[in-house]
């Protein structure tokens, strides 16, 4: 037939010559094509890329460790745990060879018999039914090509496969391949996949488990046992059969292995799947901070692929406890806010009902519900009765009922949308190491704002220790200085400012120590009035490391005494380190060092930070103010620290801003651990509700946190070192002056040398004198001459005259 066709169209050419011509032409075409594609590939692709195959194929995550070397988190695009060839079960290697490339250990990157076999099958079927790629080709395809299905991509893949085989051993190629392939659920590599699907390391997988693992990569969405059990079963059975055909397992064992595996595995699927879904990260806000630092240093890609080991200052035990209790009291605060607000809504619903009635009856008014209920109440009080009459005339009772239920529904939904946030920072004042950090209630792509570092909020009464420190250090006041707590007014620019205490009541004459203990605002204002804005600016700048502009902004009026300074919880914690450090401020440290994946130190951040201490106040002032802050916890607004079961030595201060917008607690223990806790809304204008004060929600969170971290060890006593410069004296707790035998309440008070009181208490002397005068008059009225001449009266008179 062929001869006839040839003789018909090419009568002068024999069949033999035609065959020779075709062969020569094919060879020449192949040579030219090979040269062309070879030059093209070499020009576009660098053979040196093959030497970086391990780095390209197995990008290692950045691992974040705590100060004790415990893993906190991993930063990765792909969830991967690399393992060596010797760490992989032989069953797994056999399973992948059986299903992917049975000639793997014999070919040199490409398999000509497989190519021919696949070509014939695909031609006969009229479509692509079988691939011819070896494991080496699959590796080259994943790393060096885009995966497009065309002849050029295939040539590039084959070229790289040949280069890989020249550069690496079969064991190395298999190791890289098994560490690189995807198994679903974000898992790359056999080790991660084994832990997800079987809950154990790949080194201990048996034959059936290995067969299922090898079945998944062909299509994780089709053959994963977490997604489609029937498909996974069919594919695993196929792998087992192929393993049997290659002698890796006996044919008679296949069915037994298959049935025994699924009878034990199916009951565990839900548990294994749940473990993957519920894999929550510890310290997410802190880890995000670390990620940003690494990205700034080395670039975004390096964060996820370079295998950096970041050793931080976080103490994992403290971090876990901090998250537990800060979030516990956040939830308590949230429930309290919703309850308080719901009560207010229901108490004023008839006024909002009035608005809706008007809007229904008189549409042109376009009246809508206002969240400012109290203002609405005042402006519409007179209209309520008129609207009632109108509603009766028009029969609009149904309208009012509907408006009421609608208002309640909308309002209560809005209340739940308002989410109270929180933050915590614990810092070791000895070295500045940040040991725990909570940046918010829940980390998510929409909630990455780290309130511990980024949120700037007013301090409220937590500013009082810094204010009092300024006055004591400047020797203008002492802890025994007495002030009268009473209503006061300040006039400026035609306006009157009348500061008030939190409860709105006043206690009369009180010493500075008790004013801090009770957190009296009036006394703070009087302290500032005495020391002046200039001195407060100077100390505030040093405490909080503020710029000149911010210092003037925050310390510009008498209201500055009430804590209008806006700082982050981290900045508050750093400022508070001044007290346990004996007057110096330390710089915070969060990252100790960064190592590459081979353990070489890339950056030592402890050497890059200026560690020289900044003197803020004298050690003597730090000692005195610390003793005052102890009282604030033991007998003052911070007493809730004790009520939750923490009895170790601690000094601290609560804080609440106007209208309960912020609730604070700052405190420190004898080993120098300083902790700042904050609660509030991200929007600073929203109130958490009456009673949501620092002593109610932040102080108990601090107490439970401290109770947990000191559970198995003794809390050391707070010891502020000072060489000299402090004296002590017994004073009257009421007057702040030197105590006399007539004073009912006496305590030992500490003073900077030279600031001790010199006057004796005269409050109780006057009372005593008044009493004695009355007694003498009585004696004279009785004209008891015998008594007046007696020794008893002489003693009485001498005792009286002493005062």
Order of alpha helices (4+ residues) and beta strands (2+ residues): alpha-alpha-alpha-beta-beta-beta-alpha-alpha-alpha-alpha-alpha-beta-alpha-alpha-alpha-alpha-alpha-alpha-alpha-alpha-beta-alpha-alpha-alpha-alpha-alpha-beta-beta-beta-alpha-beta-beta-beta-beta-alpha-alpha-alpha-alpha-beta-alpha-beta-beta-beta-beta-alpha-alpha-beta-beta-beta-alpha-beta-beta-alpha-alpha-alpha
